[in-house]
Each structure stands twice: as structure tokens, then as C-alpha cells.
Amino acid sequence: MNNSSIASQFSMLAKLMELHGENSFRTKNYSIAAFNIEKLPVELSDLDPGDIYAIKGIG
């Protein structure tokens, strides 16, 4: 799965959460994560799981 696909899933999740009345802070965080994933210079799938937590706006 590439970054664009992952970002799309996070974005969709944020929209669905918003439609279902989830906490707006939480939905915004998913949208921010989608944006940050889309802009990453490396693919998330190429990183070690521990390294993902260190990425600002994602981990």
C-alpha cells in the first residue's frame, strides 16, 4: 500500500467519523495525519513500525 492509498483511507475515516458525530478534535487529527502521510518523501511501508511513531503529525 502506498502513501496515497493510506492517506486516502485516513481521510475517508475522518469524514465518516465526522458524519457519525465523533469528537471534532479526533476527526481533525485523522485529517492532519492524512495530509502528512501524503506529503512524506518516503513510503510508510518502507519504514520500521517504530520509526512511524516518530513522524510528527502521525505517531
Jmol script that loads the backbone (N, CA, C; Angstrom):
load data "model"
ATOM      1  N   MET A   1       0.851  -1.170   0.000  1.00  0.00           N
ATOM      2  CA  MET A   1       0.000   0.000   0.000  1.00  0.00           C
ATOM      3  C   MET A   1       0.901   1.238   0.000  1.00  0.00           C
ATOM      4  N   ASN A   2       0.638   2.172  -0.900  1.00  0.00           N
ATOM      5  CA  ASN A   2       1.476   3.373  -0.962  1.00  0.00           C
ATOM      6  C   ASN A   2       0.892   4.496  -0.099  1.00  0.00           C
ATOM      7  N   ASN A   3       1.658   5.564   0.056  1.00  0.00           N
ATOM      8  CA  ASN A   3       1.242   6.673   0.922  1.00  0.00           C
ATOM      9  C   ASN A   3      -0.073   7.296   0.481  1.00  0.00           C
ATOM     10  N   SER A   4      -0.272   7.401  -0.806  1.00  0.00           N
ATOM     11  CA  SER A   4      -1.502   7.998  -1.312  1.00  0.00           C
ATOM     12  C   SER A   4      -2.723   7.178  -0.896  1.00  0.00           C
ATOM     13  N   SER A   5      -2.613   5.871  -0.975  1.00  0.00           N
ATOM     14  CA  SER A   5      -3.712   4.983  -0.576  1.00  0.00           C
ATOM     15  C   SER A   5      -3.971   5.060   0.925  1.00  0.00           C
ATOM     16  N   ILE A   6      -2.897   5.085   1.694  1.00  0.00           N
ATOM     17  CA  ILE A   6      -3.031   5.176   3.149  1.00  0.00           C
ATOM     18  C   ILE A   6      -3.665   6.507   3.531  1.00  0.00           C
ATOM     19  N   ALA A   7      -3.198   7.583   2.921  1.00  0.00           N
ATOM     20  CA  ALA A   7      -3.749   8.913   3.202  1.00  0.00           C
ATOM     21  C   ALA A   7      -5.225   8.970   2.843  1.00  0.00           C
ATOM     22  N   SER A   8      -5.588   8.356   1.747  1.00  0.00           N
ATOM     23  CA  SER A   8      -6.987   8.330   1.324  1.00  0.00           C
ATOM     24  C   SER A   8      -7.856   7.611   2.355  1.00  0.00           C
ATOM     25  N   GLN A   9      -7.351   6.526   2.909  1.00  0.00           N
ATOM     26  CA  GLN A   9      -8.094   5.780   3.930  1.00  0.00           C
ATOM     27  C   GLN A   9      -8.264   6.614   5.208  1.00  0.00           C
ATOM     28  N   PHE A  10      -7.214   7.310   5.614  1.00  0.00           N
ATOM     29  CA  PHE A  10      -7.305   8.171   6.792  1.00  0.00           C
ATOM     30  C   PHE A  10      -8.302   9.305   6.558  1.00  0.00           C
ATOM     31  N   SER A  11      -8.277   9.865   5.378  1.00  0.00           N
ATOM     32  CA  SER A  11      -9.195  10.951   5.038  1.00  0.00           C
ATOM     33  C   SER A  11     -10.641  10.466   5.056  1.00  0.00           C
ATOM     34  N   MET A  12     -10.879   9.302   4.478  1.00  0.00           N
ATOM     35  CA  MET A  12     -12.221   8.724   4.469  1.00  0.00           C
ATOM     36  C   MET A  12     -12.694   8.434   5.888  1.00  0.00           C
ATOM     37  N   LEU A  13     -11.813   7.903   6.707  1.00  0.00           N
ATOM     38  CA  LEU A  13     -12.154   7.619   8.095  1.00  0.00           C
ATOM     39  C   LEU A  13     -12.534   8.903   8.829  1.00  0.00           C
ATOM     40  N   ALA A  14     -11.787   9.971   8.603  1.00  0.00           N
ATOM     41  CA  ALA A  14     -12.094  11.259   9.239  1.00  0.00           C
ATOM     42  C   ALA A  14     -13.474  11.755   8.825  1.00  0.00           C
ATOM     43  N   LYS A  15     -13.803  11.629   7.550  1.00  0.00           N
ATOM     44  CA  LYS A  15     -15.112  12.071   7.063  1.00  0.00           C
ATOM     45  C   LYS A  15     -16.238  11.240   7.653  1.00  0.00           C
ATOM     46  N   LEU A  16     -16.041   9.933   7.726  1.00  0.00           N
ATOM     47  CA  LEU A  16     -17.063   9.059   8.306  1.00  0.00           C
ATOM     48  C   LEU A  16     -17.254   9.340   9.793  1.00  0.00           C
ATOM     49  N   MET A  17     -16.152   9.563  10.492  1.00  0.00           N
ATOM     50  CA  MET A  17     -16.238   9.882  11.914  1.00  0.00           C
ATOM     51  C   MET A  17     -17.000  11.185  12.129  1.00  0.00           C
ATOM     52  N   GLU A  18     -16.742  12.160  11.275  1.00  0.00           N
ATOM     53  CA  GLU A  18     -17.434  13.446  11.376  1.00  0.00           C
ATOM     54  C   GLU A  18     -18.934  13.270  11.139  1.00  0.00           C
ATOM     55  N   LEU A  19     -19.283  12.471  10.141  1.00  0.00           N
ATOM     56  CA  LEU A  19     -20.697  12.220   9.845  1.00  0.00           C
ATOM     57  C   LEU A  19     -21.414  11.526  10.997  1.00  0.00           C
ATOM     58  N   HIS A  20     -20.674  10.719  11.744  1.00  0.00           N
ATOM     59  CA  HIS A  20     -21.260   9.988  12.863  1.00  0.00           C
ATOM     60  C   HIS A  20     -21.148  10.743  14.185  1.00  0.00           C
ATOM     61  N   GLY A  21     -20.711  11.993  14.117  1.00  0.00           N
ATOM     62  CA  GLY A  21     -20.694  12.842  15.306  1.00  0.00           C
ATOM     63  C   GLY A  21     -19.559  12.584  16.276  1.00  0.00           C
ATOM     64  N   GLU A  22     -18.480  12.017  15.788  1.00  0.00           N
ATOM     65  CA  GLU A  22     -17.325  11.793  16.661  1.00  0.00           C
ATOM     66  C   GLU A  22     -16.729  13.130  17.102  1.00  0.00           C
ATOM     67  N   ASN A  23     -15.897  13.067  18.099  1.00  0.00           N
ATOM     68  CA  ASN A  23     -15.197  14.227  18.629  1.00  0.00           C
ATOM     69  C   ASN A  23     -14.450  14.944  17.501  1.00  0.00           C
ATOM     70  N   SER A  24     -14.676  16.247  17.363  1.00  0.00           N
ATOM     71  CA  SER A  24     -14.078  17.010  16.263  1.00  0.00           C
ATOM     72  C   SER A  24     -12.551  17.060  16.358  1.00  0.00           C
ATOM     73  N   PHE A  25     -12.013  17.040  17.572  1.00  0.00           N
ATOM     74  CA  PHE A  25     -10.559  17.022  17.747  1.00  0.00           C
ATOM     75  C   PHE A  25      -9.982  15.747  17.142  1.00  0.00           C
ATOM     76  N   ARG A  26     -10.652  14.643  17.387  1.00  0.00           N
ATOM     77  CA  ARG A  26     -10.190  13.350  16.880  1.00  0.00           C
ATOM     78  C   ARG A  26     -10.285  13.288  15.354  1.00  0.00           C
ATOM     79  N   THR A  27     -11.381  13.758  14.795  1.00  0.00           N
ATOM     80  CA  THR A  27     -11.530  13.722  13.337  1.00  0.00           C
ATOM     81  C   THR A  27     -10.499  14.626  12.660  1.00  0.00           C
ATOM     82  N   LYS A  28     -10.215  15.761  13.281  1.00  0.00           N
ATOM     83  CA  LYS A  28      -9.208  16.669  12.717  1.00  0.00           C
ATOM     84  C   LYS A  28      -7.829  16.015  12.721  1.00  0.00           C
ATOM     85  N   ASN A  29      -7.524  15.265  13.766  1.00  0.00           N
ATOM     86  CA  ASN A  29      -6.234  14.578  13.829  1.00  0.00           C
ATOM     87  C   ASN A  29      -6.084  13.562  12.701  1.00  0.00           C
ATOM     88  N   TYR A  30      -7.157  12.875  12.355  1.00  0.00           N
ATOM     89  CA  TYR A  30      -7.101  11.924  11.243  1.00  0.00           C
ATOM     90  C   TYR A  30      -6.890  12.659   9.922  1.00  0.00           C
ATOM     91  N   SER A  31      -7.517  13.803   9.766  1.00  0.00           N
ATOM     92  CA  SER A  31      -7.326  14.603   8.548  1.00  0.00           C
ATOM     93  C   SER A  31      -5.893  15.111   8.443  1.00  0.00           C
ATOM     94  N   ILE A  32      -5.342  15.554   9.557  1.00  0.00           N
ATOM     95  CA  ILE A  32      -3.954  16.031   9.582  1.00  0.00           C
ATOM     96  C   ILE A  32      -3.001  14.883   9.260  1.00  0.00           C
ATOM     97  N   ALA A  33      -3.263  13.717   9.822  1.00  0.00           N
ATOM     98  CA  ALA A  33      -2.419  12.554   9.532  1.00  0.00           C
ATOM     99  C   ALA A  33      -2.462  12.222   8.044  1.00  0.00           C
ATOM    100  N   ALA A  34      -3.640  12.282   7.443  1.00  0.00           N
ATOM    101  CA  ALA A  34      -3.777  12.010   6.005  1.00  0.00           C
ATOM    102  C   ALA A  34      -2.931  12.986   5.199  1.00  0.00           C
ATOM    103  N   PHE A  35      -3.006  14.260   5.545  1.00  0.00           N
ATOM    104  CA  PHE A  35      -2.226  15.283   4.845  1.00  0.00           C
ATOM    105  C   PHE A  35      -0.731  15.014   4.985  1.00  0.00           C
ATOM    106  N   ASN A  36      -0.298  14.725   6.213  1.00  0.00           N
ATOM    107  CA  ASN A  36       1.125  14.491   6.467  1.00  0.00           C
ATOM    108  C   ASN A  36       1.633  13.236   5.762  1.00  0.00           C
ATOM    109  N   ILE A  37       0.835  12.200   5.732  1.00  0.00           N
ATOM    110  CA  ILE A  37       1.232  10.967   5.045  1.00  0.00           C
ATOM    111  C   ILE A  37       1.393  11.226   3.555  1.00  0.00           C
ATOM    112  N   GLU A  38       0.470  11.973   2.981  1.00  0.00           N
ATOM    113  CA  GLU A  38       0.524  12.283   1.545  1.00  0.00           C
ATOM    114  C   GLU A  38       1.805  13.032   1.188  1.00  0.00           C
ATOM    115  N   LYS A  39       2.304  13.859   2.099  1.00  0.00           N
ATOM    116  CA  LYS A  39       3.473  14.701   1.831  1.00  0.00           C
ATOM    117  C   LYS A  39       4.812  14.064   2.207  1.00  0.00           C
ATOM    118  N   LEU A  40       4.791  12.871   2.772  1.00  0.00           N
ATOM    119  CA  LEU A  40       6.044  12.224   3.174  1.00  0.00           C
ATOM    120  C   LEU A  40       6.923  11.921   1.963  1.00  0.00           C
ATOM    121  N   PRO A  41       8.239  12.119   2.105  1.00  0.00           N
ATOM    122  CA  PRO A  41       9.151  11.828   0.994  1.00  0.00           C
ATOM    123  C   PRO A  41       9.468  10.334   0.849  1.00  0.00           C
ATOM    124  N   VAL A  42       9.106   9.529   1.853  1.00  0.00           N
ATOM    125  CA  VAL A  42       9.337   8.081   1.805  1.00  0.00           C
ATOM    126  C   VAL A  42       8.013   7.354   2.013  1.00  0.00           C
ATOM    127  N   GLU A  43       7.948   6.132   1.537  1.00  0.00           N
ATOM    128  CA  GLU A  43       6.743   5.329   1.718  1.00  0.00           C
ATOM    129  C   GLU A  43       6.688   4.791   3.149  1.00  0.00           C
ATOM    130  N   LEU A  44       5.522   4.874   3.770  1.00  0.00           N
ATOM    131  CA  LEU A  44       5.359   4.338   5.119  1.00  0.00           C
ATOM    132  C   LEU A  44       5.662   2.846   5.160  1.00  0.00           C
ATOM    133  N   SER A  45       5.304   2.159   4.110  1.00  0.00           N
ATOM    134  CA  SER A  45       5.518   0.708   4.070  1.00  0.00           C
ATOM    135  C   SER A  45       6.999   0.335   4.085  1.00  0.00           C
ATOM    136  N   ASP A  46       7.872   1.269   3.767  1.00  0.00           N
ATOM    137  CA  ASP A  46       9.315   1.014   3.782  1.00  0.00           C
ATOM    138  C   ASP A  46       9.945   1.284   5.147  1.00  0.00           C
ATOM    139  N   LEU A  47       9.195   1.869   6.060  1.00  0.00           N
ATOM    140  CA  LEU A  47       9.725   2.229   7.376  1.00  0.00           C
ATOM    141  C   LEU A  47       9.461   1.129   8.396  1.00  0.00           C
ATOM    142  N   ASP A  48      10.317   1.077   9.413  1.00  0.00           N
ATOM    143  CA  ASP A  48      10.067   0.200  10.549  1.00  0.00           C
ATOM    144  C   ASP A  48       8.905   0.784  11.345  1.00  0.00           C
ATOM    145  N   PRO A  49       8.062  -0.071  11.931  1.00  0.00           N
ATOM    146  CA  PRO A  49       6.915   0.445  12.699  1.00  0.00           C
ATOM    147  C   PRO A  49       7.309   1.460  13.770  1.00  0.00           C
ATOM    148  N   GLY A  50       8.432   1.258  14.430  1.00  0.00           N
ATOM    149  CA  GLY A  50       8.876   2.189  15.462  1.00  0.00           C
ATOM    150  C   GLY A  50       9.206   3.563  14.915  1.00  0.00           C
ATOM    151  N   ASP A  51       9.672   3.615  13.677  1.00  0.00           N
ATOM    152  CA  ASP A  51      10.015   4.895  13.054  1.00  0.00           C
ATOM    153  C   ASP A  51       8.773   5.710  12.711  1.00  0.00           C
ATOM    154  N   ILE A  52       7.677   5.040  12.456  1.00  0.00           N
ATOM    155  CA  ILE A  52       6.432   5.734  12.101  1.00  0.00           C
ATOM    156  C   ILE A  52       5.944   6.579  13.271  1.00  0.00           C
ATOM    157  N   TYR A  53       6.119   6.074  14.493  1.00  0.00           N
ATOM    158  CA  TYR A  53       5.679   6.814  15.674  1.00  0.00           C
ATOM    159  C   TYR A  53       6.438   8.120  15.860  1.00  0.00           C
ATOM    160  N   ALA A  54       7.613   8.219  15.283  1.00  0.00           N
ATOM    161  CA  ALA A  54       8.440   9.419  15.431  1.00  0.00           C
ATOM    162  C   ALA A  54       8.083  10.517  14.431  1.00  0.00           C
ATOM    163  N   ILE A  55       7.238  10.217  13.464  1.00  0.00           N
ATOM    164  CA  ILE A  55       6.881  11.198  12.442  1.00  0.00           C
ATOM    165  C   ILE A  55       5.855  12.173  13.014  1.00  0.00           C
ATOM    166  N   LYS A  56       6.193  13.452  12.970  1.00  0.00           N
ATOM    167  CA  LYS A  56       5.311  14.484  13.511  1.00  0.00           C
ATOM    168  C   LYS A  56       3.970  14.476  12.766  1.00  0.00           C
ATOM    169  N   GLY A  57       2.893  14.510  13.527  1.00  0.00           N
ATOM    170  CA  GLY A  57       1.561  14.544  12.948  1.00  0.00           C
ATOM    171  C   GLY A  57       0.995  13.182  12.611  1.00  0.00           C
ATOM    172  N   ILE A  58       1.768  12.140  12.891  1.00  0.00           N
ATOM    173  CA  ILE A  58       1.288  10.784  12.616  1.00  0.00           C
ATOM    174  C   ILE A  58       1.391   9.921  13.868  1.00  0.00           C
ATOM    175  N   GLY A  59       2.580   9.864  14.460  1.00  0.00           N
ATOM    176  CA  GLY A  59       2.845   8.946  15.570  1.00  0.00           C
ATOM    177  C   GLY A  59       2.388   9.391  16.891  1.00  0.00           C
TER     178      GLY A  59
END
end "model"
wireframe off; spacefill off
backbone 0.3
color backbone group
